[in-house]
Amino acid sequence: MELIEYADVDMLMIQLANKIAGQLRESLQSEDFATLAVPGGTTPGPMFDSLCAAELDWSRVKVMLTDERWVPETSDRSNTRLIKERLLTDRAAAATYLPLFAEGGTAEEKLPEVAGPIEENLPLSVCLLGMGADMHTASIFPGADRLNDALTGTDTLYPMRAPGAPEPRITLSAHVLNNAMRRHILIIGQEKREALEKARHLSPQEAPVASILQGTTVHWADK
């Protein structure tokens, strides 16, 4: 694990956007397309605001979430909604979006339909993850019903129900995350920094983020 500390959050967001844009360009030099996986939530929003304007061939980039709440895009809890508002705009509007939600059924029922397009575009060229204070990453939560499957299984996606999560989730597996060609974690604040240090000494069952720390670059700023 590599830890990069930034002077402030603004610098982190700009430099991380530049780094991810550069890595996507590198992938496009040798591949027909590049695949970018990103987290939801509000934390990466400022980074998306910079990344969406990057000069690269976005028409050859496939964008997906690392995880999604099983809610329609019309819900204010939809990560897809955030991605379309903050990332898939400006130059990045030319990218192809691969959703982790489908109407008309449960996460379990719709899993094959959602997984197909994702599997066709693996491995991930660049993967950006977040981490919660409980040391979850993507929607791989401590205490979740499919935690062991998501940590050790070889499927692309797993439906997930976790304590405190008001709706089901769908998440990329640790297998897919660890196969990403380049992997980053974005965290802000002392609480997340302390959680990261704690996770380094715990098992993935206790701290799911520990399952993907090897070979990952962590980007941190206090405020």
C-alpha positions as CSV (number, residue, x, y, z in Angstrom):
1,M,0.0,0.0,0.0
2,E,1.2,3.5,-0.9
3,L,-0.1,6.5,1.1
4,I,0.0,9.9,-0.4
5,E,-0.8,12.8,1.9
6,Y,-2.0,16.1,0.4
7,A,-1.9,19.6,1.9
8,D,-5.6,20.0,1.5
9,V,-8.7,18.4,0.0
10,D,-8.7,20.8,-3.0
11,M,-5.2,19.8,-4.0
12,L,-6.0,16.1,-3.5
13,M,-9.1,16.3,-5.8
14,I,-7.2,18.1,-8.6
15,Q,-4.1,15.9,-8.5
16,L,-6.1,12.6,-8.2
17,A,-8.2,13.7,-11.2
18,N,-5.1,14.3,-13.2
19,K,-3.6,11.0,-12.2
20,I,-6.7,9.0,-13.2
21,A,-7.0,10.9,-16.5
22,G,-3.3,10.0,-17.2
23,Q,-3.8,6.4,-16.4
24,L,-6.9,6.2,-18.7
25,R,-4.8,7.7,-21.5
26,E,-2.1,5.1,-20.9
27,S,-4.7,2.3,-21.2
28,L,-6.1,3.8,-24.4
29,Q,-2.7,3.8,-26.0
30,S,-2.6,0.0,-25.9
31,E,-6.2,-1.1,-25.6
32,D,-9.4,-0.5,-27.6
33,F,-11.2,0.8,-24.6
34,A,-10.6,1.6,-20.9
35,T,-12.8,0.8,-18.0
36,L,-13.1,3.1,-15.0
37,A,-14.9,2.1,-11.8
38,V,-15.7,4.8,-9.2
39,P,-17.5,5.1,-5.9
40,G,-20.7,6.9,-5.2
41,G,-21.4,9.2,-2.3
42,T,-20.5,12.9,-2.1
43,T,-16.8,12.7,-1.2
44,P,-15.5,12.1,-4.8
45,G,-17.8,14.8,-6.3
46,P,-15.1,17.6,-6.6
47,M,-12.7,15.1,-8.2
48,F,-15.4,14.2,-10.8
49,D,-15.9,17.9,-11.5
50,S,-12.2,18.0,-12.6
51,L,-12.0,14.6,-14.3
52,C,-15.0,15.1,-16.5
53,A,-13.2,17.9,-18.3
54,A,-10.0,15.9,-19.0
55,E,-8.8,15.7,-22.6
56,L,-8.9,12.0,-23.6
57,D,-11.0,9.9,-25.9
58,W,-14.0,9.4,-23.6
59,S,-15.9,7.6,-26.4
60,R,-13.6,4.6,-25.7
61,V,-14.1,4.7,-21.9
62,K,-16.6,2.6,-20.0
63,V,-17.6,3.9,-16.6
64,M,-19.3,1.9,-13.8
65,L,-19.8,2.2,-10.1
66,T,-18.0,0.0,-7.6
67,D,-21.3,-0.5,-5.9
68,E,-24.9,0.7,-6.0
69,R,-27.9,0.9,-3.8
70,W,-30.8,-1.2,-5.3
71,V,-32.9,1.9,-6.0
72,P,-34.0,3.5,-9.3
73,E,-32.1,6.4,-10.7
74,T,-35.0,8.7,-9.7
75,S,-34.2,8.1,-6.0
76,D,-32.1,10.7,-4.3
77,R,-30.1,7.7,-2.8
78,S,-29.1,6.6,-6.3
79,N,-25.3,6.7,-6.9
80,T,-26.0,6.5,-10.6
81,R,-27.8,9.9,-10.4
82,L,-24.7,11.4,-8.8
83,I,-22.4,10.0,-11.4
84,K,-24.5,11.3,-14.3
85,E,-24.7,14.8,-12.7
86,R,-21.0,15.1,-11.7
87,L,-18.9,12.8,-13.9
88,L,-20.7,11.9,-17.1
89,T,-20.8,15.5,-18.2
90,D,-18.6,17.9,-20.2
91,R,-16.1,15.9,-22.2
92,A,-16.9,12.7,-20.2
93,A,-20.5,12.8,-21.5
94,A,-19.1,10.7,-24.4
95,A,-18.3,7.8,-22.1
96,T,-20.4,4.7,-21.9
97,Y,-22.1,4.0,-18.6
98,L,-22.5,0.4,-17.4
99,P,-25.3,0.4,-14.7
100,L,-25.4,-1.8,-11.5
101,F,-29.2,-1.5,-11.4
102,A,-32.1,-2.9,-13.5
103,E,-35.8,-2.2,-13.1
104,G,-38.4,-5.0,-12.5
105,G,-36.9,-7.3,-9.9
106,T,-34.7,-7.9,-6.9
107,A,-30.9,-7.6,-7.0
108,E,-30.7,-11.4,-7.0
109,E,-33.2,-11.8,-9.9
110,K,-31.5,-9.2,-12.0
111,L,-27.9,-10.1,-11.2
112,P,-27.2,-11.9,-14.5
113,E,-28.6,-9.1,-16.6
114,V,-26.5,-6.5,-14.8
115,A,-23.4,-8.7,-14.6
116,G,-23.1,-9.5,-18.3
117,P,-22.0,-6.1,-19.6
118,I,-19.7,-5.6,-16.7
119,E,-17.9,-8.9,-17.3
120,E,-17.4,-8.1,-21.0
121,N,-15.4,-5.0,-19.9
122,L,-13.0,-6.5,-17.3
123,P,-10.4,-6.2,-16.0
124,L,-10.8,-2.7,-14.8
125,S,-8.3,-0.3,-16.2
126,V,-8.6,2.1,-13.2
127,C,-10.6,1.6,-10.0
128,L,-11.2,4.3,-7.4
129,L,-12.7,3.3,-4.1
130,G,-13.8,4.9,-0.9
131,M,-13.7,3.6,2.6
132,G,-16.1,4.0,5.5
133,A,-15.2,4.6,9.1
134,D,-16.4,1.0,9.7
135,M,-13.7,0.0,7.2
136,H,-16.0,-1.2,4.5
137,T,-15.2,-0.5,0.8
138,A,-17.5,-0.7,-2.1
139,S,-20.6,-2.3,-0.5
140,I,-18.5,-5.0,1.2
141,F,-19.6,-4.3,4.8
142,P,-18.6,-6.0,8.0
143,G,-21.4,-8.2,9.1
144,A,-23.1,-8.2,5.7
145,D,-25.0,-11.3,4.7
146,R,-22.8,-12.2,1.7
147,L,-19.5,-10.8,3.2
148,N,-17.5,-14.0,2.9
149,D,-18.7,-14.6,-0.7
150,A,-17.8,-11.0,-1.7
151,L,-14.4,-11.4,-0.1
152,T,-13.4,-14.9,-1.4
153,G,-15.8,-15.7,-4.3
154,T,-14.9,-15.4,-8.0
155,D,-18.2,-14.0,-9.2
156,T,-18.2,-10.4,-10.6
157,L,-21.0,-9.1,-8.5
158,Y,-22.7,-9.9,-5.3
159,P,-26.0,-8.6,-3.8
160,M,-25.5,-7.4,-0.3
161,R,-27.6,-6.7,2.7
162,A,-25.9,-5.1,5.7
163,P,-26.8,-3.9,9.1
164,G,-27.8,-0.2,9.0
165,A,-28.1,-0.2,5.2
166,P,-31.8,0.7,4.5
167,E,-31.8,-0.9,1.1
168,P,-30.1,-3.9,-0.6
169,R,-26.8,-3.1,-2.4
170,I,-25.0,-4.7,-5.3
171,T,-21.2,-4.6,-5.3
172,L,-18.1,-5.6,-7.3
173,S,-16.4,-8.5,-5.6
174,A,-12.9,-8.2,-4.0
175,H,-11.8,-10.6,-6.8
176,V,-12.7,-8.0,-9.4
177,L,-11.3,-5.1,-7.4
178,N,-8.0,-6.8,-6.9
179,N,-7.7,-7.6,-10.6
180,A,-7.9,-3.9,-11.5
181,M,-4.8,-2.8,-13.3
182,R,-4.6,0.4,-11.2
183,R,-6.4,0.9,-7.9
184,H,-6.8,4.0,-5.7
185,I,-8.6,4.7,-2.4
186,L,-9.8,8.3,-1.6
187,I,-10.3,9.2,2.1
188,I,-10.7,12.5,3.9
189,G,-10.3,13.4,7.6
190,Q,-8.6,12.0,10.7
191,E,-11.4,9.5,11.4
192,K,-10.8,7.8,8.1
193,R,-7.0,7.9,8.5
194,E,-7.3,6.2,11.8
195,A,-9.7,3.6,10.4
196,L,-7.2,2.9,7.6
197,E,-4.3,2.3,10.0
198,K,-6.6,0.0,12.1
199,A,-7.6,-1.9,9.0
200,R,-4.0,-2.7,8.2
201,H,-3.8,-4.9,11.3
202,L,-7.2,-6.6,11.0
203,S,-8.6,-9.5,9.0
204,P,-10.8,-8.8,5.9
205,Q,-13.8,-10.2,7.8
206,E,-13.3,-7.5,10.4
207,A,-12.1,-4.8,8.0
208,P,-13.2,-5.6,4.4
209,V,-10.9,-2.8,3.0
210,A,-7.9,-4.9,4.1
211,S,-8.7,-7.3,1.3
212,I,-7.7,-4.8,-1.4
213,L,-4.9,-2.7,0.3
214,Q,-2.0,-4.5,-1.3
215,G,-0.9,-2.7,-4.4
216,T,-3.3,0.1,-3.8
217,T,-2.5,3.8,-3.6
218,V,-4.4,5.7,-0.8
219,H,-4.9,9.4,-1.2
220,W,-5.6,11.3,2.0
221,A,-6.1,14.9,3.1
222,D,-7.2,16.1,6.5
223,K,-9.5,18.9,5.4
